[in-house]
Amino acid sequence: MNRNNPRRFALASTAIILAGLGGCVVGNNSKFQRPTIGQELIDLQKAKESGAIDEAEYDRTRARILEEAGVSARPASSSGG
């Protein structure tokens, strides 16, 4: 960076500092937002389909998600219809 132009140097320095602090300032004001029940179930289904979890883990986790939501868990239909 050319230090012959102090105004440009100051502006660039300020931009770099603000960019670095931007995540800190925004991060402190943001709250963790839990995914919706539907999104959790979609992600769970994708994990099962990809082989990341087995059928038993899928059933246990699905039942827990629905129980926490206050919904009675029916067995998942593997026919998709």
C-alpha positions in Angstrom: 0.0 0.0 0.0 1.3 3.4 -0.9 1.8 5.5 2.3 2.2 8.7 0.2 -1.6 9.1 0.4 -2.5 9.2 4.1 -6.2 9.5 3.5 -6.3 6.4 1.4 -4.2 4.5 3.9 -6.5 5.6 6.8 -9.6 4.6 4.9 -8.2 1.2 3.9 -7.0 0.6 7.5 -10.4 1.5 8.9 -12.1 -0.8 6.4 -9.9 -3.7 7.4 -10.5 -3.1 11.1 -14.2 -2.8 10.7 -14.4 -5.9 8.5 -12.6 -7.8 11.3 -14.8 -6.5 14.0 -18.0 -6.9 12.0 -18.3 -10.6 12.8 -17.7 -10.0 16.5 -20.4 -7.2 16.8 -23.0 -9.1 14.8 -22.1 -12.4 16.4 -22.8 -11.1 19.9 -26.2 -9.9 19.0 -27.4 -13.0 17.1 -29.1 -15.8 18.9 -29.0 -19.5 18.0 -32.1 -20.3 16.0 -33.1 -24.0 16.0 -34.2 -25.4 12.7 -37.9 -26.1 12.3 -39.3 -29.6 13.0 -39.8 -30.1 9.3 -36.2 -29.2 8.5 -34.9 -31.5 11.2 -36.9 -34.4 9.8 -35.8 -33.6 6.3 -32.1 -33.6 7.4 -32.7 -36.8 9.3 -34.2 -38.5 6.3 -31.2 -37.4 4.2 -28.8 -38.8 6.7 -30.6 -42.1 6.6 -30.7 -42.2 2.8 -27.0 -41.3 2.5 -26.1 -44.1 4.9 -24.8 -41.8 7.6 -27.2 -43.4 10.1 -29.0 -46.7 10.2 -32.7 -47.4 10.4 -32.7 -47.9 14.2 -30.9 -44.5 14.8 -33.3 -42.9 12.3 -36.3 -44.2 14.2 -35.0 -43.2 17.6 -34.0 -39.7 16.5 -37.3 -39.2 14.7 -39.3 -40.2 17.7 -37.3 -37.9 19.9 -37.8 -34.9 17.5 -41.5 -35.5 17.4 -41.8 -36.1 21.2 -40.0 -32.8 21.8 -42.4 -31.1 19.5 -45.4 -32.6 21.3 -46.4 -34.7 18.3 -47.3 -38.4 18.7 -44.8 -40.4 16.7 -46.3 -42.8 14.2 -44.0 -45.3 12.6 -42.4 -43.9 9.5 -43.7 -45.3 6.3 -41.0 -46.8 4.2 -43.2 -47.0 1.1 -43.2 -43.2 0.7 -46.9 -43.0 0.0 
